[in-house]
Amino acid sequence: MGFGSTAKKLQKVTEYAEQLYERFEKLRNEVDALRTTVEDTNDRVETLERQLAEQRALVEALAEQDGVDVEAAVEDAATAPEAAADGGSQAE
């Protein structure tokens, strides 16, 4: 009778180990998918940053050609949202 009880316990432990292994494999697959997504997103961000830098250089070159002070334009653009939030009271 002792062997039957031991066999049942071993069967339960084996089933639990199989369930744990299945969960582990599922989690590993999810982590791999997440890693791939993060790498893809990183690649896209790098591409966008590079394109933005190229566009900024072009816009600055065009602005300087037309005699626009790029630094002043950037400062004006940065303060414009603040002025709008104040209700435009600075313009009055």
C-alpha atoms as one frame of an Amber mdcrd trajectory, in Angstrom:
protein
   0.000   0.000   0.000   2.954   2.305   0.597   4.065   1.950  -3.006   0.664
   3.009  -4.361   0.736   6.174  -2.303   4.294   6.906  -3.426   3.357   6.305
  -7.055   0.448   8.762  -6.770   2.703  11.369  -5.204   5.300  10.873  -7.925
   2.588  11.186 -10.571   1.403  14.468  -9.028   4.958  15.803  -8.871   5.520
  14.780 -12.494   2.311  16.489 -13.622   3.230  19.622 -11.683   6.708  19.624
 -13.237   5.195  19.295 -16.720   2.833  22.209 -16.057   5.712  24.283 -14.752
   7.798  23.448 -17.809   4.933  24.419 -20.149   4.531  27.753 -18.346   8.265
  28.314 -18.481   8.345  27.665 -22.236   5.401  29.996 -22.787   7.109  32.700
 -20.751  10.358  32.195 -22.651   8.510  32.603 -25.962   6.846  35.769 -24.697
  10.205  37.183 -23.593  11.719  36.350 -26.990   8.817  38.086 -28.745   9.196
  41.093 -26.458  12.927  41.229 -27.127  12.268  41.202 -30.875   9.695  43.973
 -30.511  12.093  46.091 -28.462  14.886  45.598 -30.996  12.550  46.524 -33.871
  11.358  49.598 -31.999  14.937  50.604 -31.254  15.809  50.315 -34.951  12.806
  52.466 -35.880  13.706  55.105 -33.300  17.287  55.255 -34.563  16.010  55.666
 -38.129  13.614  58.425 -37.082  16.327  60.230 -35.118  18.662  60.088 -38.106
  15.953  61.349 -40.466  15.051  64.131 -38.036  18.679  65.241 -37.829  18.892
  65.294 -41.631  15.674  67.305 -41.897  16.830  69.736 -39.227  20.096  70.294
 -41.083  18.188  70.968 -44.302  15.747  73.364 -42.629  18.585  75.216 -40.898
  20.484  75.522 -44.182  17.393  76.868 -45.948  16.670  79.267 -43.086  20.211
  80.606 -43.109  19.985  81.044 -46.887  16.930  83.233 -46.352  18.607  85.154
 -43.515  16.495  83.658 -40.738  18.110  83.502 -37.295  17.667  79.805 -36.495
  18.466  80.180 -32.783  15.873  82.949 -32.374  13.264  80.943 -34.271  13.856
  77.930 -32.023  13.544  80.098 -28.900  10.323  81.655 -30.232   8.900  78.215
 -30.931   9.798  77.066 -27.423   8.119  80.055 -25.763   5.006  80.019 -27.978
   3.239  77.258 -25.979   3.943  79.167 -22.751   2.429  82.344 -24.182  -0.637
  80.430 -25.351  -1.038  78.914 -21.885  -0.922  82.410 -20.367  -3.793  83.409
 -22.612  -1.571  85.591 -24.729  -1.243  88.156 -21.926   2.369  88.827 -22.860
   1.344  90.089 -26.294  -0.961  92.730 -24.818
